[in-house]
Amino acid sequence: MASRGVSGFGRLWNRVSWTLFKYEKVGADEVGNKYYRKLEKNLDGEIVEKRFFKPPERGVYEPDSLAPEWSQWLRRTRGEVPTDADIARGVAQRELFRQRVAELDAEDTRHRLQERAAGAAGAPDMGSFVQQITDQYEKDKPQ
């Protein structure tokens, strides 16, 4: 989750790391990923913000482990660092979406079974259908 209530040592480290390396920790998530922002100069000499994260284990990265809110922040589709409330709201929305998809799948399966049951009982006989068409053609055919 977003870092709130950072200890005195944590604030000191953020200040030192900002002064020396121009980066600061902006948050962490429940998986253990840590998110940072860093100021760098680009080729034009302008100071730009770089955003990155460090996974909990060095060299081990699971793309699915990033929360969508943090992914949005990293890709700059979100301007501000996600708050705990933003992340909780996103989790709730994704759970509602999963429930709705499950309901729709169940409804679709039920509908298909009903169609299959109705089709097996009252399926048209293709032989008689072709015979009716042939008879009608012969009847309407000019002599």
Disulfide bonds with the S-S distance in Angstrom:
none
